[in-house]
Amino acid sequence: MQILLVGAGLSGAVIGRRLAEAGHHCRIIDTRGHIGGNCFTERDPETGVMMHVYGPHIFHTDDEEVWAYVNGFAEFMPFQNRVKSTTRGAVYSLPINLLTINQFFGKAMRPDEARDFVAGEADLTIEDPQNFEEQALRFVGRDLYEAFFKGYTEKQWGCAPTELPASILKRLPVRFNYDDNYFFHRFQGMPRDGYTPMIAAILEHPNITVELNTPYTPDMAGAAGHVFWSGPLDGFFDYDLGRLGYRTLDFERFTCQGDYQGCAVMNYGDREVPWTRITEHKHFSPWESHEGSICYREYSRACGPDDIPYYPIRLVEEKALLDDYITRAEATTGVTFVGRLGTYRYLDMDVTIREALETAAAFLDCVGTGHAAPAFFTSPR
Ligand SMILES: Cc1cc2nc3c(=O)[nH]c(=O)nc-3n(C[C@H](O)[C@H](O)[C@H](O)COP(=O)(O)OP(=O)(O)OC[C@H]3O[C@@H](n4cnc5c(N)ncnc54)[C@H](O)[C@@H]3O)c2cc1C
């Protein structure tokens, strides 16, 4: 079968590879001039530093099969994300852990003492938290909330934390030990030469052709037996019901010599500082050595029609519009919507790959049994 895949990011590449291996001919197109979607990395010609062009990407997973999959296409180097936060003129360790608590309150508590202390700070008068702010106050109390959550969240989401659902903080966001490894997952790492060669290796198959600088046009679907769409769900319908809300990011690049901040990611918790964080790219490749350094000051704002959609806003209004687009999509034949934009969800890379592998397998089953492939193999709801 001739298959058209819109988007040469991880979703398009992984699905395309599996279908190509099964003997189908995959044409993969992308509007951008490069493969890799938002995982795209490239070496900066001036400093030699490996840049995470659309923001920092750290691979972390508990999924053994996905870990084996990516290791089949790239050499992974050990990497653990250790984030710091500059707040109220001091630097703290994140996620909030025993070091953060002891430094912030000027104490020398052991784990159980800190647990009791934070429980004493928590606002237990809030019995049934109705929003993010109430949930955070109930978990950690006002001081920690205002220092580490309030300003950062306002900047990141552009709204008051009282407008965000309580479900964002599902459990107590504090560790009562000195573990500052940002992710809990068993497998963590960074591809030695960045993500672009890894995705190029996934795409390297005689049954795959990739066309860059090629936006989708409806006439392309006619020549294909099936279309996989990893672009924006609303974009497939020319946004005719309105636009699903996203946050976009502006990266203000600056360079320096030596080491700018001593770590890969420095968050800024204060509301008065307009950026959410600064990332220093060479610290994502600690096995390399470079004199020069490149940093991104990262700003978050509402996504306009010409911006890159980064984080889906899934509040009540957006969910209603999403429902309408899902209904439209389900009434469309010959197209399956996939990936972070096609299903309007935030997806880490490991989840993207897991879903792509399962989508390809389910599609091959459909082909084998003569059933039409559905609009969604994973529900976007
Ligand atoms: C700031 C940021 C940081 C992240 N950090 C991490 C991290 O540390 N760890 C982690 O596991 N995950 C991270 N992620 C998630 C990761 O980026 C996604 O899992 C991954 O990019 C999803 O791949 P995708 O192929 O679904 O989407 P994308 O990468 O967005 O690819 C979609 C592609 O479709 C193309 N396209 C869209 N519309 C059209 C059209 N009409 N015609 C042709 N082409 C089109 C786009 O140009 C794009 O290349 C992060 C995401 C963001 C936003």
The ligand as an SDF file (V2000), in Angstrom:
LIG
                    3D

 53 58  0  0  0  0  0  0  0  0999 V2000
    9.5190   22.2760   25.0930 C   0  0  0  0  0  0  0  0  0  0  0  0
    9.3670   20.7810   25.0460 C   0  0  0  0  0  0  0  0  0  0  0  0
   10.2610   19.9930   25.7550 C   0  0  0  0  0  0  0  0  0  0  0  0
   10.1180   18.6180   25.7260 C   0  0  0  0  0  0  0  0  0  0  0  0
   11.0030   17.8710   26.4580 N   0  0  0  0  0  0  0  0  0  0  0  0
   10.8690   16.5360   26.4820 C   0  0  0  0  0  0  0  0  0  0  0  0
   11.7470   15.7440   27.2830 C   0  0  0  0  0  0  0  0  0  0  0  0
   12.6370   16.2570   27.9650 O   0  0  0  0  0  0  0  0  0  0  0  0
   11.5680   14.3990   27.2680 N   0  0  0  0  0  0  0  0  0  0  0  0
   10.5820   13.7900   26.5390 C   0  0  0  0  0  0  0  0  0  0  0  0
   10.4690   12.5470   26.5860 O   0  0  0  0  0  0  0  0  0  0  0  0
    9.7530   14.5120   25.7500 N   0  0  0  0  0  0  0  0  0  0  0  0
    9.8640   15.8590   25.7100 C   0  0  0  0  0  0  0  0  0  0  0  0
    9.0160   16.6010   24.9330 N   0  0  0  0  0  0  0  0  0  0  0  0
    8.0060   15.9080   24.0870 C   0  0  0  0  0  0  0  0  0  0  0  0
    8.5010   15.5970   22.6420 C   0  0  0  0  0  0  0  0  0  0  0  0
    8.8340   16.7990   21.9870 O   0  0  0  0  0  0  0  0  0  0  0  0
    7.3730   14.8570   21.8930 C   0  0  0  0  0  0  0  0  0  0  0  0
    7.1590   13.6050   22.5290 O   0  0  0  0  0  0  0  0  0  0  0  0
    7.6520   14.5740   20.4150 C   0  0  0  0  0  0  0  0  0  0  0  0
    8.1420   15.7010   19.7430 O   0  0  0  0  0  0  0  0  0  0  0  0
    6.3770   14.1170   19.7320 C   0  0  0  0  0  0  0  0  0  0  0  0
    6.6410   13.7850   18.3810 O   0  0  0  0  0  0  0  0  0  0  0  0
    5.5190   13.9360   17.2600 P   0  0  0  0  0  0  0  0  0  0  0  0
    6.0780   13.3420   16.0380 O   0  0  0  0  0  0  0  0  0  0  0  0
    4.2070   13.4380   17.7610 O   0  0  0  0  0  0  0  0  0  0  0  0
    5.3210   15.5280   17.0990 O   0  0  0  0  0  0  0  0  0  0  0  0
    6.2850   16.6430   16.4800 P   0  0  0  0  0  0  0  0  0  0  0  0
    7.6690   16.4570   16.9840 O   0  0  0  0  0  0  0  0  0  0  0  0
    5.6320   17.9520   16.7730 O   0  0  0  0  0  0  0  0  0  0  0  0
    6.2620   16.3810   14.9170 O   0  0  0  0  0  0  0  0  0  0  0  0
    5.1630   16.7640   14.1000 C   0  0  0  0  0  0  0  0  0  0  0  0
    5.7070   17.1960   12.7600 C   0  0  0  0  0  0  0  0  0  0  0  0
    4.6200   17.4210   11.8660 O   0  0  0  0  0  0  0  0  0  0  0  0
    4.9550   18.4840   11.0150 C   0  0  0  0  0  0  0  0  0  0  0  0
    3.7320   19.0630   10.4600 N   0  0  0  0  0  0  0  0  0  0  0  0
    2.7240   19.6590   11.1400 C   0  0  0  0  0  0  0  0  0  0  0  0
    1.7610   20.0540   10.2990 N   0  0  0  0  0  0  0  0  0  0  0  0
    2.1590   19.7080    9.0460 C   0  0  0  0  0  0  0  0  0  0  0  0
    1.5650   19.8450    7.7520 C   0  0  0  0  0  0  0  0  0  0  0  0
    0.3680   20.4460    7.5670 N   0  0  0  0  0  0  0  0  0  0  0  0
    2.2320   19.3690    6.6780 N   0  0  0  0  0  0  0  0  0  0  0  0
    3.4450   18.7750    6.8390 C   0  0  0  0  0  0  0  0  0  0  0  0
    4.0460   18.6050    8.0480 N   0  0  0  0  0  0  0  0  0  0  0  0
    3.4090   19.0610    9.1500 C   0  0  0  0  0  0  0  0  0  0  0  0
    5.7010   19.4500   11.9220 C   0  0  0  0  0  0  0  0  0  0  0  0
    6.5140   20.3260   11.1740 O   0  0  0  0  0  0  0  0  0  0  0  0
    6.4920   18.5000   12.8080 C   0  0  0  0  0  0  0  0  0  0  0  0
    7.8040   18.3020   12.2990 O   0  0  0  0  0  0  0  0  0  0  0  0
    9.0910   17.9890   24.9730 C   0  0  0  0  0  0  0  0  0  0  0  0
    8.1900   18.8040   24.2630 C   0  0  0  0  0  0  0  0  0  0  0  0
    8.3000   20.1800   24.3180 C   0  0  0  0  0  0  0  0  0  0  0  0
    7.2750   21.0180   23.6110 C   0  0  0  0  0  0  0  0  0  0  0  0
  1  2  1  0
  2  3  1  0
  2 52  2  0
  3  4  2  0
  4  5  1  0
  4 50  1  0
  5  6  2  0
  6  7  1  0
  6 13  1  0
  7  8  2  0
  7  9  1  0
  9 10  1  0
 10 11  2  0
 10 12  1  0
 12 13  2  0
 13 14  1  0
 14 15  1  0
 14 50  1  0
 15 16  1  0
 16 17  1  0
 16 18  1  0
 18 19  1  0
 18 20  1  0
 20 21  1  0
 20 22  1  0
 22 23  1  0
 23 24  1  0
 24 25  2  0
 24 26  1  0
 24 27  1  0
 27 28  1  0
 28 29  2  0
 28 30  1  0
 28 31  1  0
 31 32  1  0
 32 33  1  0
 33 34  1  0
 33 48  1  0
 34 35  1  0
 35 36  1  0
 35 46  1  0
 36 37  1  0
 36 45  1  0
 37 38  2  0
 38 39  1  0
 39 40  1  0
 39 45  2  0
 40 41  1  0
 40 42  2  0
 42 43  1  0
 43 44  2  0
 44 45  1  0
 46 47  1  0
 46 48  1  0
 48 49  1  0
 50 51  2  0
 51 52  1  0
 52 53  1  0
M  END
$$$$
